[in-house]
């Protein structure tokens, strides 16, 4: 493939995966199925609305699957699809790059 053929696919991938919180959602799901509330335990700063939006986008793209269980109360679980699991080496590479090159942001307190 030459550059012109790859560019639209690369742009699409970056458009989907480059949105804030998306990479972290995928990283969390690499650990297995999760419920909505479990994302908040690891991502306390994301709003319900934005988390729902990101999960819906990932579902529409075939990266995750949403399963609804007919229980009382209704239980909903999210899981990576085969397409989503194929991102594992990408996520692992980004993690390794970040550990080598990025300093974590520090939390500043007002004193």
Secondary structure, DSSP 8 states (H G I E B T S, - for coil): --HHHHHHHHHHHHHHHTSTTHHHHHHHHTTS-EEHHHHHHH-TTS-HHHHHHHHHHHHHTTSEEEEEE--SS-EEEEEE-HHHHTTHHHHHHHHHHHHHH----------
